[in-house]
Amino acid sequence: MILRRRTNNHLPDEIVLEILARLPVKPVLRLRCVCKSWYSYITNSNFISTHLNHNHHHDDYVIHKPKPFPYHPSSRSNLQVCTLAFDRTFETISEFRIPFNFPSGYPGLVGSCNGILCFTDFITSNPKDVYLWNPSIRKFKRLPNTCLTQLSKVALGFGYDSQNNDYKVVRISLSTAKRPKPMPLPDVEVYSLSSDSWTRVRLGILWRPNVVYRKFNCTLKFPFVSGHLHWTTDMIEKGGGQETRFTSMILSFDVNSEKFKELPLPDDEGSFIVTKCVSSFKGKLALIKFGSGLQPHSMLCSIWVMKEYGVLDSWNKLYVVPVDGFIGFAGFTNYGTFLFQNMPRLVSTNSELERKYKSVLIDPETLHENEISIQVKYNLDVATYMESLA
């Protein structure tokens, strides 16, 4: 700590630091210009961690709204925008222009952690470019090139290593082996922000030997819960008599130890499932299963929550929510309501008919619906966000 001579008009340094650590991000950034000692305080990694801990409960929502295709590199209309909105109402707070582009023109949101957003190009089949971006301090970083020999059918995740105060990106590349041959194990690499490099890691679990097809569900951002990243995988296995068996599981990655493990799905016999995905529900791991409803274009959404992380018997079906006109699930708010998109409807604008998607918040307890003013032409990317100095 920088020491300075104190007079009766000076507060002790430790009191100054306590005050600064409790201020919002924007005032703290301005206060870097007061003097050299304050600049040294505020840019110190220990102060950044302390400030993050004091402000960790101030979560808003960041909404990424993609632009229409096609992408033209020379066009100013390709600028992408993230909209920061209040969690409960989704009223707009501010907008940020994304300061980088991808070949497809669509920056896909991988995840959000402690104020840092991770983006890649999900439209490209083998996305190589990955960016980390903190809109609060207006800094972004393009990650180095992959250390894998090739990328194929990529799944990504972004999380925080609390033991080493580090941010990590996980990239899983599936093999393109043709059926019915058994598929080899996926290739995995982990990027560390502290070392600014990718490292190849082993899957480290016994993979089923007769799997001839494997797919990662990329419906949502892969949730970071209890220090772990999660992906749902669907597999086709061939038995000795060439009988076919369809199985699913959750693949979990401990960001601290960089170890994988399998999490079994809850037993839900007798229900017909169209698709499923994992998410975070009030800080717990959640599994959402989508089944056909009674009416055309309707779905029944079953919400399962793992009460005690890693314990199979703690899976609990909390709600079954009917949704009409369902086309996409975006995620849960911090308050437990979930956001989805409805079928587009025709709206007259400037004497022309245009298709508009409807975004709706549903309270799973009361089934109360609240339409929100978010207009997107394609899928809606949503993630929890907080301002930070990270």
Secondary structure, 3 states (H helix, E strand, C coil): CCCCCCCCCCCCHHHHHHHHHCCCHHHHHHHCCCCHHHHHHHCCHHHHHHHHHHCCCCCEEEEEECCCCCCCCCCHHHCCEEEEECCCCCCEEEEEECCCCCCCCCCEEEEEECCEEEEECCCCCCCCCEEEEECCCCEEEECCCCCCCCCCCEEEEEEEECCCCEEEEEEEECCCCCCCCCCCCCEEEEEECCCCEEEEECCCCCCCCCEEEEEECCCCCCCEECCEEEEEEEEEEECCCCCEEEEEEEEEEECCCCEEEEECCCCCCCCCCCEEEEEEECCEEEEEEEEECCCCCEEEEEEEEECCCCCHHHEEEEEEEEEECEEEEEEECCCCCEEEEECCEEEEECCEEEEECCEEEECCCCCCEEEECCCCCCCCEEEEECCCCC
